[in-house]
Amino acid sequence: MGNRQFSLLAFLMIGILMPGFSMGQSTLPSLGDRISGTVSLSQEYQLGQQFLSQIRRSAPTIPDALLNTYLENVSFKLAARSQLQDRRLSFVIIDSQEINAFAAPGGIIGVNTGLFLNARTEAEFASVMGHELAHVSQRHFARGIDQAQAGRFGQLAGLLASVLIMATSDAGQGTAALSAVQGLAMDQQLRFSRSNETEADRIGQDTMYAAGFDPAAQATMYEQLLAENRFGRRPPEFLLTHPLTQSRIAASRGRASRYPPQEYSPNLEYQIMRARVVAHYALDKAALVADIEERLAASTSTFTREANSYALAVAYWENEQFTEAERTLAPLLEKYPNQISLVVTQAEIYTKQNEPRRAMDFLERHLEINPNNHPLTMAYVDALLEARAYNEAAEMMSAHARYRENDHHLWYQLAEAWGQAGNISQVHQARAEYFLLVGDLGNAREQLRFALRIESDNGANPAEEARLQQKIREVEQRQRALSG
């Protein structure tokens, strides 16, 4: 197992093997609830945030603002109709073509971009997200700790290793980790895991239906996953931790037939996200263009024509055929002039073809209508950076960070922009925020000390020095808590 994967698994296991573990705050009361008598929601949230930091640090993640916002929107739509008690959710998209999704304690929801590649419809995508949200709402992790208190440590180790394997982009290391831990599992413990999966299927399907998604998509998604396994040399990562059987699919299909019938329409926004992922991974952009041109010509419905038109526009853009990209996108923008994903794509085309001023002019009206919208804001920032307006871009990101203070991609890009603007103190401060979000407290403290030294040398006002000193003390306090 790689060092990073091993350190993460060891980190998680410490919390299981030490009674009362609460991520460095051992004085927290164990409040429990009707589901778990051992771990409080507060403790679970803290553990989840630490896990998320390790994910950000260990796995390549996708900064695409449209993709991340889409995941957030779908998940919150499902969460609003779920059994979640604590709706503080955090999200991460891992840059990997493996079919994958995972839930971790404290509302951490993660997907691989491979899920977009393989879920053919929004309902299929939502079926996986509903399942993962059910793991969180039913607190399967905390219930695993309750089981561990009775001596079943192997089962919980397997559960945690499953989450770890979901997060890694190295399939070989993930398989090795799973094999090592599954060797410890007993049949009784595996039955407990299967009961969690059955419960997550049932509750996730109820959540799908309540949120307006076709519950039958759960079975079709699972069939898609099994088909992927049938023709591959190794199972998709999702199947390693969510074993599927024909009986499980049949149960899902049976439950779907009992919901009151509704009409469901295909969702263009999901196909837009999927097209962006496909273009991201296409190695031969010209071949992608040719393939989508053929699909567009063969389209038989308005929906497929629109979906293929967007896919072709993105393929043209990726292949640097900017005139064709703009021409292909134009009918969609005329029909849906305020659809943010289309507006952002048009701005991206302008910026990519070295017309950043045109992109900014195009975005300004939409930002007036949708202030602080994440994809629109970041598209504007990209145009500013292309125009070499570095200080303005940094100022805009600094203001935006108030709304997305836990976005590690935003802080990373902000540090780069401050560097290009020549404000070195702000570079160190933005880097400190980034390091805090990836769990590197030592580097965070060092960056804050650099910033404090610069501010002191430049005769900063006392309030600014006091703020930085307080921030350093808070980081040091967190370091002591974790090492104690």
Contacts in CASP RR format, 6 or more apart in sequence:
PFRMAT RR
TARGET T0000
AUTHOR 0000-0000-0000
METHOD contacts of the structure
MODEL  1
MGNRQFSLLAFLMIGILMPGFSMGQSTLPSLGDRISGTVSLSQEYQLGQQ
FLSQIRRSAPTIPDALLNTYLENVSFKLAARSQLQDRRLSFVIIDSQEIN
AFAAPGGIIGVNTGLFLNARTEAEFASVMGHELAHVSQRHFARGIDQAQA
GRFGQLAGLLASVLIMATSDAGQGTAALSAVQGLAMDQQLRFSRSNETEA
DRIGQDTMYAAGFDPAAQATMYEQLLAENRFGRRPPEFLLTHPLTQSRIA
ASRGRASRYPPQEYSPNLEYQIMRARVVAHYALDKAALVADIEERLAAST
STFTREANSYALAVAYWENEQFTEAERTLAPLLEKYPNQISLVVTQAEIY
TKQNEPRRAMDFLERHLEINPNNHPLTMAYVDALLEARAYNEAAEMMSAH
ARYRENDHHLWYQLAEAWGQAGNISQVHQARAEYFLLVGDLGNAREQLRF
ALRIESDNGANPAEEARLQQKIREVEQRQRALSG
1 9 0 8 1.000
1 173 0 8 1.000
1 174 0 8 1.000
1 176 0 8 1.000
1 177 0 8 1.000
1 180 0 8 1.000
2 170 0 8 1.000
2 173 0 8 1.000
4 57 0 8 1.000
4 58 0 8 1.000
5 58 0 8 1.000
5 164 0 8 1.000
5 168 0 8 1.000
5 170 0 8 1.000
5 173 0 8 1.000
5 174 0 8 1.000
5 177 0 8 1.000
8 51 0 8 1.000
8 54 0 8 1.000
8 58 0 8 1.000
8 164 0 8 1.000
8 167 0 8 1.000
9 160 0 8 1.000
9 161 0 8 1.000
9 164 0 8 1.000
9 177 0 8 1.000
11 50 0 8 1.000
11 54 0 8 1.000
12 51 0 8 1.000
12 160 0 8 1.000
12 163 0 8 1.000
12 164 0 8 1.000
13 157 0 8 1.000
13 160 0 8 1.000
14 21 0 8 1.000
15 21 0 8 1.000
15 47 0 8 1.000
16 145 0 8 1.000
16 148 0 8 1.000
16 153 0 8 1.000
16 156 0 8 1.000
16 157 0 8 1.000
16 160 0 8 1.000
17 153 0 8 1.000
19 149 0 8 1.000
20 26 0 8 1.000
20 30 0 8 1.000
20 43 0 8 1.000
21 43 0 8 1.000
22 28 0 8 1.000
22 43 0 8 1.000
22 46 0 8 1.000
22 47 0 8 1.000
23 43 0 8 1.000
23 46 0 8 1.000
23 47 0 8 1.000
23 49 0 8 1.000
23 50 0 8 1.000
23 481 0 8 1.000
23 482 0 8 1.000
24 481 0 8 1.000
24 482 0 8 1.000
24 484 0 8 1.000
25 46 0 8 1.000
25 481 0 8 1.000
28 40 0 8 1.000
28 42 0 8 1.000
28 43 0 8 1.000
29 40 0 8 1.000
30 37 0 8 1.000
30 38 0 8 1.000
30 39 0 8 1.000
30 40 0 8 1.000
30 43 0 8 1.000
31 40 0 8 1.000
31 41 0 8 1.000
31 42 0 8 1.000
32 38 0 8 1.000
32 39 0 8 1.000
32 40 0 8 1.000
32 41 0 8 1.000
33 40 0 8 1.000
33 41 0 8 1.000
33 85 0 8 1.000
33 139 0 8 1.000
35 138 0 8 1.000
35 139 0 8 1.000
35 142 0 8 1.000
35 143 0 8 1.000
36 139 0 8 1.000
36 142 0 8 1.000
36 143 0 8 1.000
36 145 0 8 1.000
36 146 0 8 1.000
37 142 0 8 1.000
37 146 0 8 1.000
38 142 0 8 1.000
38 145 0 8 1.000
38 146 0 8 1.000
38 149 0 8 1.000
39 105 0 8 1.000
39 142 0 8 1.000
39 145 0 8 1.000
39 146 0 8 1.000
41 85 0 8 1.000
41 86 0 8 1.000
41 106 0 8 1.000
44 86 0 8 1.000
44 105 0 8 1.000
44 106 0 8 1.000
44 139 0 8 1.000
44 141 0 8 1.000
44 142 0 8 1.000
45 86 0 8 1.000
45 88 0 8 1.000
45 105 0 8 1.000
45 106 0 8 1.000
45 107 0 8 1.000
47 105 0 8 1.000
47 106 0 8 1.000
48 90 0 8 1.000
48 104 0 8 1.000
48 105 0 8 1.000
48 106 0 8 1.000
48 107 0 8 1.000
48 108 0 8 1.000
49 90 0 8 1.000
49 106 0 8 1.000
49 108 0 8 1.000
50 439 0 8 1.000
51 104 0 8 1.000
51 105 0 8 1.000
51 108 0 8 1.000
51 163 0 8 1.000
52 90 0 8 1.000
52 92 0 8 1.000
52 104 0 8 1.000
52 108 0 8 1.000
53 437 0 8 1.000
53 438 0 8 1.000
53 439 0 8 1.000
54 439 0 8 1.000
55 61 0 8 1.000
55 92 0 8 1.000
55 94 0 8 1.000
55 108 0 8 1.000
55 110 0 8 1.000
55 167 0 8 1.000
56 92 0 8 1.000
56 408 0 8 1.000
56 437 0 8 1.000
56 438 0 8 1.000
56 439 0 8 1.000
57 438 0 8 1.000
57 439 0 8 1.000
57 440 0 8 1.000
58 167 0 8 1.000
58 168 0 8 1.000
59 92 0 8 1.000
59 94 0 8 1.000
59 95 0 8 1.000
59 96 0 8 1.000
59 167 0 8 1.000
59 168 0 8 1.000
59 169 0 8 1.000
60 94 0 8 1.000
60 95 0 8 1.000
60 96 0 8 1.000
60 169 0 8 1.000
61 92 0 8 1.000
61 93 0 8 1.000
61 94 0 8 1.000
61 95 0 8 1.000
61 408 0 8 1.000
61 409 0 8 1.000
62 68 0 8 1.000
62 93 0 8 1.000
62 94 0 8 1.000
62 95 0 8 1.000
62 113 0 8 1.000
63 409 0 8 1.000
63 413 0 8 1.000
64 93 0 8 1.000
64 276 0 8 1.000
64 280 0 8 1.000
65 344 0 8 1.000
65 374 0 8 1.000
65 375 0 8 1.000
65 377 0 8 1.000
65 378 0 8 1.000
65 379 0 8 1.000
66 272 0 8 1.000
66 273 0 8 1.000
66 276 0 8 1.000
66 340 0 8 1.000
66 341 0 8 1.000
66 344 0 8 1.000
66 375 0 8 1.000
67 93 0 8 1.000
67 113 0 8 1.000
67 116 0 8 1.000
67 273 0 8 1.000
67 276 0 8 1.000
67 277 0 8 1.000
68 91 0 8 1.000
68 93 0 8 1.000
68 374 0 8 1.000
69 374 0 8 1.000
69 375 0 8 1.000
70 269 0 8 1.000
70 270 0 8 1.000
70 273 0 8 1.000
70 341 0 8 1.000
71 91 0 8 1.000
71 93 0 8 1.000
71 109 0 8 1.000
71 110 0 8 1.000
71 111 0 8 1.000
72 89 0 8 1.000
72 91 0 8 1.000
74 122 0 8 1.000
74 125 0 8 1.000
74 126 0 8 1.000
74 129 0 8 1.000
75 89 0 8 1.000
75 91 0 8 1.000
75 109 0 8 1.000
75 129 0 8 1.000
75 133 0 8 1.000
76 87 0 8 1.000
76 89 0 8 1.000
77 211 0 8 1.000
78 126 0 8 1.000
78 129 0 8 1.000
78 130 0 8 1.000
78 133 0 8 1.000
78 207 0 8 1.000
78 208 0 8 1.000
78 211 0 8 1.000
78 213 0 8 1.000
79 87 0 8 1.000
79 89 0 8 1.000
79 133 0 8 1.000
80 87 0 8 1.000
80 211 0 8 1.000
81 207 0 8 1.000
81 210 0 8 1.000
81 211 0 8 1.000
82 130 0 8 1.000
82 133 0 8 1.000
82 134 0 8 1.000
82 137 0 8 1.000
82 203 0 8 1.000
82 204 0 8 1.000
82 207 0 8 1.000
83 134 0 8 1.000
83 137 0 8 1.000
83 138 0 8 1.000
83 203 0 8 1.000
83 207 0 8 1.000
84 133 0 8 1.000
84 136 0 8 1.000
84 137 0 8 1.000
85 137 0 8 1.000
86 106 0 8 1.000
86 107 0 8 1.000
88 106 0 8 1.000
88 107 0 8 1.000
89 107 0 8 1.000
89 108 0 8 1.000
89 109 0 8 1.000
90 107 0 8 1.000
90 108 0 8 1.000
90 109 0 8 1.000
90 406 0 8 1.000
91 109 0 8 1.000
91 110 0 8 1.000
92 108 0 8 1.000
92 109 0 8 1.000
92 110 0 8 1.000
92 111 0 8 1.000
93 110 0 8 1.000
93 111 0 8 1.000
93 112 0 8 1.000
93 113 0 8 1.000
94 100 0 8 1.000
94 110 0 8 1.000
94 111 0 8 1.000
94 112 0 8 1.000
94 113 0 8 1.000
94 167 0 8 1.000
94 169 0 8 1.000
95 112 0 8 1.000
95 113 0 8 1.000
95 169 0 8 1.000
96 112 0 8 1.000
96 113 0 8 1.000
96 114 0 8 1.000
96 169 0 8 1.000
97 112 0 8 1.000
97 113 0 8 1.000
97 114 0 8 1.000
97 117 0 8 1.000
97 281 0 8 1.000
98 112 0 8 1.000
98 114 0 8 1.000
98 169 0 8 1.000
98 171 0 8 1.000
98 236 0 8 1.000
98 237 0 8 1.000
98 238 0 8 1.000
99 112 0 8 1.000
99 114 0 8 1.000
99 115 0 8 1.000
99 117 0 8 1.000
99 118 0 8 1.000
99 225 0 8 1.000
99 228 0 8 1.000
99 236 0 8 1.000
99 237 0 8 1.000
99 238 0 8 1.000
100 111 0 8 1.000
100 112 0 8 1.000
100 114 0 8 1.000
100 115 0 8 1.000
100 166 0 8 1.000
100 236 0 8 1.000
100 237 0 8 1.000
100 238 0 8 1.000
101 109 0 8 1.000
101 110 0 8 1.000
101 111 0 8 1.000
101 112 0 8 1.000
101 115 0 8 1.000
101 128 0 8 1.000
101 129 0 8 1.000
101 131 0 8 1.000
101 132 0 8 1.000
101 166 0 8 1.000
101 238 0 8 1.000
102 108 0 8 1.000
102 109 0 8 1.000
102 110 0 8 1.000
102 111 0 8 1.000
102 132 0 8 1.000
102 162 0 8 1.000
102 163 0 8 1.000
102 166 0 8 1.000
102 167 0 8 1.000
102 241 0 8 1.000
103 109 0 8 1.000
103 110 0 8 1.000
103 132 0 8 1.000
103 133 0 8 1.000
103 135 0 8 1.000
103 136 0 8 1.000
103 163 0 8 1.000
104 141 0 8 1.000
104 163 0 8 1.000
105 136 0 8 1.000
105 139 0 8 1.000
105 141 0 8 1.000
105 142 0 8 1.000
106 136 0 8 1.000
107 136 0 8 1.000
108 136 0 8 1.000
109 129 0 8 1.000
109 132 0 8 1.000
109 133 0 8 1.000
109 136 0 8 1.000
110 132 0 8 1.000
110 166 0 8 1.000
110 167 0 8 1.000
111 128 0 8 1.000
111 129 0 8 1.000
112 169 0 8 1.000
112 237 0 8 1.000
113 277 0 8 1.000
113 280 0 8 1.000
113 281 0 8 1.000
114 277 0 8 1.000
115 125 0 8 1.000
115 128 0 8 1.000
116 125 0 8 1.000
116 273 0 8 1.000
116 274 0 8 1.000
116 277 0 8 1.000
117 274 0 8 1.000
117 277 0 8 1.000
117 278 0 8 1.000
117 281 0 8 1.000
118 224 0 8 1.000
118 225 0 8 1.000
118 228 0 8 1.000
118 236 0 8 1.000
119 125 0 8 1.000
119 127 0 8 1.000
119 128 0 8 1.000
119 221 0 8 1.000
119 224 0 8 1.000
119 274 0 8 1.000
120 224 0 8 1.000
121 217 0 8 1.000
121 266 0 8 1.000
121 267 0 8 1.000
121 270 0 8 1.000
122 213 0 8 1.000
122 266 0 8 1.000
122 267 0 8 1.000
122 269 0 8 1.000
122 270 0 8 1.000
123 208 0 8 1.000
123 213 0 8 1.000
123 214 0 8 1.000
123 216 0 8 1.000
123 217 0 8 1.000
123 264 0 8 1.000
124 217 0 8 1.000
124 220 0 8 1.000
124 221 0 8 1.000
124 224 0 8 1.000
125 270 0 8 1.000
126 208 0 8 1.000
126 211 0 8 1.000
126 213 0 8 1.000
126 217 0 8 1.000
127 204 0 8 1.000
127 205 0 8 1.000
127 208 0 8 1.000
127 213 0 8 1.000
127 215 0 8 1.000
127 217 0 8 1.000
127 218 0 8 1.000
127 221 0 8 1.000
128 221 0 8 1.000
128 238 0 8 1.000
130 204 0 8 1.000
130 207 0 8 1.000
130 208 0 8 1.000
131 200 0 8 1.000
131 201 0 8 1.000
131 204 0 8 1.000
131 218 0 8 1.000
131 242 0 8 1.000
132 200 0 8 1.000
133 204 0 8 1.000
133 207 0 8 1.000
134 199 0 8 1.000
134 200 0 8 1.000
134 201 0 8 1.000
134 202 0 8 1.000
134 203 0 8 1.000
134 204 0 8 1.000
134 207 0 8 1.000
135 141 0 8 1.000
135 196 0 8 1.000
135 200 0 8 1.000
137 203 0 8 1.000
138 196 0 8 1.000
138 199 0 8 1.000
138 200 0 8 1.000
138 203 0 8 1.000
140 159 0 8 1.000
140 196 0 8 1.000
140 199 0 8 1.000
140 200 0 8 1.000
141 159 0 8 1.000
141 160 0 8 1.000
143 196 0 8 1.000
144 152 0 8 1.000
144 155 0 8 1.000
144 156 0 8 1.000
144 159 0 8 1.000
144 192 0 8 1.000
145 156 0 8 1.000
147 155 0 8 1.000
147 156 0 8 1.000
147 189 0 8 1.000
147 192 0 8 1.000
148 154 0 8 1.000
148 155 0 8 1.000
148 156 0 8 1.000
152 188 0 8 1.000
152 189 0 8 1.000
152 192 0 8 1.000
154 181 0 8 1.000
154 184 0 8 1.000
154 185 0 8 1.000
154 186 0 8 1.000
154 189 0 8 1.000
155 185 0 8 1.000
155 186 0 8 1.000
155 189 0 8 1.000
155 190 0 8 1.000
155 192 0 8 1.000
155 193 0 8 1.000
157 181 0 8 1.000
157 184 0 8 1.000
158 181 0 8 1.000
158 182 0 8 1.000
158 184 0 8 1.000
158 185 0 8 1.000
159 193 0 8 1.000
161 177 0 8 1.000
161 178 0 8 1.000
161 180 0 8 1.000
161 181 0 8 1.000
162 178 0 8 1.000
162 240 0 8 1.000
162 241 0 8 1.000
163 241 0 8 1.000
164 174 0 8 1.000
164 177 0 8 1.000
165 174 0 8 1.000
165 175 0 8 1.000
165 177 0 8 1.000
165 178 0 8 1.000
165 237 0 8 1.000
165 240 0 8 1.000
165 241 0 8 1.000
166 237 0 8 1.000
166 238 0 8 1.000
166 241 0 8 1.000
168 174 0 8 1.000
168 177 0 8 1.000
171 234 0 8 1.000
171 237 0 8 1.000
174 237 0 8 1.000
174 240 0 8 1.000
175 234 0 8 1.000
175 240 0 8 1.000
178 240 0 8 1.000
178 241 0 8 1.000
194 243 0 8 1.000
197 242 0 8 1.000
197 243 0 8 1.000
197 248 0 8 1.000
198 248 0 8 1.000
198 251 0 8 1.000
201 218 0 8 1.000
201 248 0 8 1.000
201 251 0 8 1.000
201 252 0 8 1.000
202 255 0 8 1.000
204 218 0 8 1.000
205 215 0 8 1.000
205 218 0 8 1.000
205 252 0 8 1.000
205 255 0 8 1.000
205 256 0 8 1.000
206 215 0 8 1.000
208 214 0 8 1.000
208 215 0 8 1.000
208 217 0 8 1.000
208 218 0 8 1.000
209 215 0 8 1.000
209 259 0 8 1.000
212 262 0 8 1.000
212 264 0 8 1.000
213 264 0 8 1.000
214 256 0 8 1.000
214 262 0 8 1.000
214 264 0 8 1.000
215 255 0 8 1.000
215 256 0 8 1.000
215 259 0 8 1.000
216 253 0 8 1.000
216 256 0 8 1.000
216 257 0 8 1.000
218 252 0 8 1.000
218 256 0 8 1.000
219 249 0 8 1.000
219 252 0 8 1.000
219 253 0 8 1.000
219 254 0 8 1.000
219 256 0 8 1.000
222 244 0 8 1.000
222 248 0 8 1.000
222 249 0 8 1.000
222 252 0 8 1.000
223 249 0 8 1.000
225 236 0 8 1.000
225 238 0 8 1.000
225 239 0 8 1.000
225 244 0 8 1.000
226 239 0 8 1.000
226 244 0 8 1.000
226 246 0 8 1.000
226 249 0 8 1.000
228 236 0 8 1.000
229 235 0 8 1.000
229 236 0 8 1.000
229 239 0 8 1.000
266 303 0 8 1.000
268 303 0 8 1.000
268 306 0 8 1.000
268 307 0 8 1.000
268 310 0 8 1.000
268 336 0 8 1.000
269 339 0 8 1.000
269 341 0 8 1.000
271 307 0 8 1.000
271 310 0 8 1.000
271 311 0 8 1.000
272 307 0 8 1.000
272 310 0 8 1.000
272 341 0 8 1.000
272 342 0 8 1.000
272 345 0 8 1.000
273 341 0 8 1.000
275 307 0 8 1.000
275 310 0 8 1.000
275 311 0 8 1.000
275 314 0 8 1.000
276 314 0 8 1.000
278 288 0 8 1.000
278 311 0 8 1.000
279 285 0 8 1.000
279 288 0 8 1.000
279 311 0 8 1.000
279 314 0 8 1.000
279 315 0 8 1.000
279 317 0 8 1.000
279 318 0 8 1.000
282 288 0 8 1.000
282 315 0 8 1.000
282 318 0 8 1.000
285 315 0 8 1.000
285 318 0 8 1.000
285 319 0 8 1.000
286 319 0 8 1.000
288 315 0 8 1.000
288 318 0 8 1.000
288 319 0 8 1.000
289 312 0 8 1.000
289 315 0 8 1.000
289 316 0 8 1.000
289 319 0 8 1.000
289 321 0 8 1.000
292 308 0 8 1.000
292 311 0 8 1.000
292 312 0 8 1.000
292 315 0 8 1.000
293 312 0 8 1.000
295 308 0 8 1.000
295 311 0 8 1.000
296 305 0 8 1.000
296 308 0 8 1.000
296 309 0 8 1.000
296 311 0 8 1.000
296 312 0 8 1.000
299 305 0 8 1.000
299 308 0 8 1.000
306 332 0 8 1.000
306 335 0 8 1.000
309 328 0 8 1.000
309 329 0 8 1.000
309 331 0 8 1.000
309 332 0 8 1.000
310 329 0 8 1.000
310 332 0 8 1.000
310 342 0 8 1.000
310 345 0 8 1.000
312 328 0 8 1.000
313 325 0 8 1.000
313 326 0 8 1.000
313 328 0 8 1.000
313 329 0 8 1.000
313 332 0 8 1.000
313 345 0 8 1.000
313 349 0 8 1.000
314 325 0 8 1.000
314 345 0 8 1.000
316 322 0 8 1.000
316 324 0 8 1.000
316 325 0 8 1.000
316 328 0 8 1.000
317 325 0 8 1.000
317 345 0 8 1.000
317 348 0 8 1.000
317 349 0 8 1.000
317 352 0 8 1.000
320 352 0 8 1.000
322 349 0 8 1.000
322 352 0 8 1.000
322 353 0 8 1.000
325 349 0 8 1.000
326 346 0 8 1.000
326 349 0 8 1.000
329 342 0 8 1.000
329 345 0 8 1.000
329 346 0 8 1.000
329 349 0 8 1.000
332 339 0 8 1.000
332 342 0 8 1.000
333 339 0 8 1.000
333 342 0 8 1.000
333 343 0 8 1.000
333 346 0 8 1.000
336 342 0 8 1.000
338 366 0 8 1.000
338 369 0 8 1.000
340 366 0 8 1.000
340 370 0 8 1.000
340 373 0 8 1.000
340 375 0 8 1.000
340 376 0 8 1.000
341 375 0 8 1.000
343 362 0 8 1.000
343 363 0 8 1.000
343 366 0 8 1.000
343 376 0 8 1.000
343 379 0 8 1.000
344 375 0 8 1.000
344 376 0 8 1.000
344 379 0 8 1.000
346 362 0 8 1.000
347 359 0 8 1.000
347 362 0 8 1.000
347 363 0 8 1.000
347 379 0 8 1.000
347 380 0 8 1.000
347 382 0 8 1.000
347 383 0 8 1.000
348 359 0 8 1.000
348 379 0 8 1.000
348 382 0 8 1.000
350 356 0 8 1.000
350 358 0 8 1.000
350 359 0 8 1.000
350 362 0 8 1.000
350 383 0 8 1.000
351 359 0 8 1.000
351 379 0 8 1.000
351 382 0 8 1.000
351 383 0 8 1.000
351 386 0 8 1.000
354 386 0 8 1.000
356 383 0 8 1.000
356 384 0 8 1.000
356 386 0 8 1.000
356 387 0 8 1.000
357 383 0 8 1.000
357 387 0 8 1.000
359 379 0 8 1.000
359 380 0 8 1.000
359 382 0 8 1.000
359 383 0 8 1.000
359 386 0 8 1.000
360 380 0 8 1.000
360 383 0 8 1.000
360 384 0 8 1.000
360 387 0 8 1.000
363 376 0 8 1.000
363 379 0 8 1.000
363 380 0 8 1.000
363 383 0 8 1.000
364 380 0 8 1.000
366 373 0 8 1.000
366 376 0 8 1.000
367 373 0 8 1.000
367 376 0 8 1.000
367 377 0 8 1.000
367 380 0 8 1.000
370 376 0 8 1.000
372 400 0 8 1.000
372 403 0 8 1.000
374 400 0 8 1.000
374 403 0 8 1.000
374 404 0 8 1.000
377 396 0 8 1.000
377 400 0 8 1.000
378 400 0 8 1.000
378 410 0 8 1.000
380 396 0 8 1.000
381 393 0 8 1.000
381 396 0 8 1.000
381 397 0 8 1.000
381 400 0 8 1.000
381 413 0 8 1.000
381 417 0 8 1.000
384 390 0 8 1.000
384 392 0 8 1.000
384 393 0 8 1.000
384 396 0 8 1.000
385 393 0 8 1.000
385 417 0 8 1.000
385 420 0 8 1.000
388 420 0 8 1.000
390 417 0 8 1.000
390 418 0 8 1.000
390 419 0 8 1.000
390 420 0 8 1.000
390 421 0 8 1.000
390 422 0 8 1.000
391 421 0 8 1.000
391 423 0 8 1.000
393 417 0 8 1.000
393 421 0 8 1.000
394 414 0 8 1.000
394 417 0 8 1.000
394 418 0 8 1.000
394 421 0 8 1.000
394 423 0 8 1.000
394 426 0 8 1.000
397 410 0 8 1.000
397 413 0 8 1.000
397 414 0 8 1.000
397 417 0 8 1.000
398 414 0 8 1.000
398 426 0 8 1.000
400 410 0 8 1.000
401 407 0 8 1.000
401 410 0 8 1.000
401 411 0 8 1.000
401 414 0 8 1.000
401 433 0 8 1.000
404 410 0 8 1.000
405 433 0 8 1.000
406 437 0 8 1.000
407 437 0 8 1.000
408 434 0 8 1.000
408 437 0 8 1.000
408 438 0 8 1.000
411 430 0 8 1.000
411 431 0 8 1.000
411 433 0 8 1.000
411 434 0 8 1.000
411 437 0 8 1.000
412 430 0 8 1.000
412 434 0 8 1.000
414 430 0 8 1.000
415 427 0 8 1.000
415 430 0 8 1.000
415 431 0 8 1.000
415 434 0 8 1.000
418 424 0 8 1.000
418 426 0 8 1.000
418 427 0 8 1.000
418 430 0 8 1.000
419 426 0 8 1.000
419 427 0 8 1.000
424 454 0 8 1.000
425 451 0 8 1.000
425 454 0 8 1.000
425 455 0 8 1.000
425 458 0 8 1.000
426 451 0 8 1.000
428 447 0 8 1.000
428 448 0 8 1.000
428 450 0 8 1.000
428 451 0 8 1.000
428 454 0 8 1.000
429 447 0 8 1.000
429 448 0 8 1.000
429 451 0 8 1.000
429 468 0 8 1.000
431 443 0 8 1.000
431 444 0 8 1.000
431 447 0 8 1.000
432 443 0 8 1.000
432 444 0 8 1.000
432 445 0 8 1.000
432 447 0 8 1.000
432 448 0 8 1.000
432 451 0 8 1.000
432 471 0 8 1.000
432 475 0 8 1.000
433 444 0 8 1.000
435 441 0 8 1.000
435 442 0 8 1.000
435 443 0 8 1.000
435 444 0 8 1.000
435 447 0 8 1.000
436 444 0 8 1.000
436 475 0 8 1.000
441 475 0 8 1.000
441 478 0 8 1.000
441 479 0 8 1.000
441 482 0 8 1.000
442 475 0 8 1.000
442 479 0 8 1.000
444 475 0 8 1.000
445 472 0 8 1.000
445 475 0 8 1.000
445 476 0 8 1.000
445 479 0 8 1.000
448 468 0 8 1.000
448 471 0 8 1.000
448 472 0 8 1.000
448 475 0 8 1.000
449 472 0 8 1.000
451 468 0 8 1.000
452 465 0 8 1.000
452 468 0 8 1.000
452 469 0 8 1.000
452 472 0 8 1.000
455 464 0 8 1.000
455 465 0 8 1.000
455 468 0 8 1.000
456 465 0 8 1.000
END
